[in-house]
């Protein structure tokens, strides 16, 4: 491995240029003690991408954050702004936001600033920060899922990308959705799309199917005018689109379509322009499987999706079934399954590879060139304990073939269970120079 980790991260004018980047040397991995019985703070691990070992750990200042999704202070869409120097790392449960300096020494990040929940609430009225994206105008925008009492909200918080002060709310006007989760934007089209999870008071204690019937989980996606910051259209995905989580626009900056994965219904929708507005069509469905002890067929539970930088392949993880899938989406309305691996799960299927894997594939992250897919298995602490009470957490790597197909990289495996400080759980992975869910192009 090279020792030039302190070089500034590069930015890219196009997806094609990003695909020519050198392979990643470092990974940043969110690791949780929340839910494990270990009374210690969560931490950010620095992983050697060549050797598959943890080089350093940065503990957070407090116990109980539940680190979840996080992002950079800058990506290629905001090339006029500051350097890609900091990771913005929210505590999904605590509503505390950590600003982590990774530019002084990428192998030894340090916490430069902590935004406490009270400051966030005072300036926005929101709690439960989730997805982080930089935006033009020296802004960092974060989707927010709750109000002060843990009820659902559909708003966003804004941080200054240089000072990391809380500026206030992003949305302009009273009309906003009742729930929120993930979002993606397309600068050339002046559009932002957001999805829905559920009310914090519903999902935080664990999953109860009755909460779905009570309308406490989402089934909509929302389209916003990016510059005016106003809601322009909502699509109800219906019973086949319950709990739409990860939303991905195509990387092509001129594209007017993308995908969203509905976790509970185990479906993927392709959204696209239609008659001057937007339409969403179901293009992938994973059938539930009857299982003893379950009142209904076990759903795949699609908890993450992503697109390769060239927009050719869509990857998805079925957390409960335990399989990881690759689809060719060259024709986005007719995805074609090109790869599938079994990586644990509840169904007792054979596991590809030599390891007996606990849990199922959950968060996924892909290198710029589309060759290396990183996979972790922790979803959310209370859900982990509910569905996989004996969960042993891991980070593994999948080799992806440019013509389609996948195989496990047997030489790369990070065990988060048997460690001196007690077991931890791996969630989101970020690549030091950027990755396929970091970059948005202007």
Secondary structure, 3 states (H helix, E strand, C coil): CCCCCCCCCCCCCCHHHHHCCCCCCEEEEEEECCCCCCCCCCEEEEEECCCCEEEEEEECCCCCCCEEEEEECCCHHHCCCCCCCEEEEEECCCCCEEEEECCCCCCCCEEEEEECHHHHHHHHCCEEEEEEEEECCCEEEEEEEECCCCCEEEEEEEEECCCCCEEEECCCCCCCECCCCCEEEEHHHCEEEECCCECHHHHCCCCCHHHHHCCCECCEEEEEECCCCEEEEEEECHHHHCCEEEEEECCCCCCCEEEEEECCCCEEEEEEEECCEEEEEEEEECCCECCCCCCCCECCCEEEEEECCCCCEEEEEECCCCEEEEEECCCCCCCEEEEEEECCCCCCCCCCCCCCCCCCCCCEEECCCCCEEEEECCCCHHHHHHHCCCCCCEEEEEEECCCCCEEEEEEEEEECCCCCCCCCEEEEEEECCCCCCCCCCC
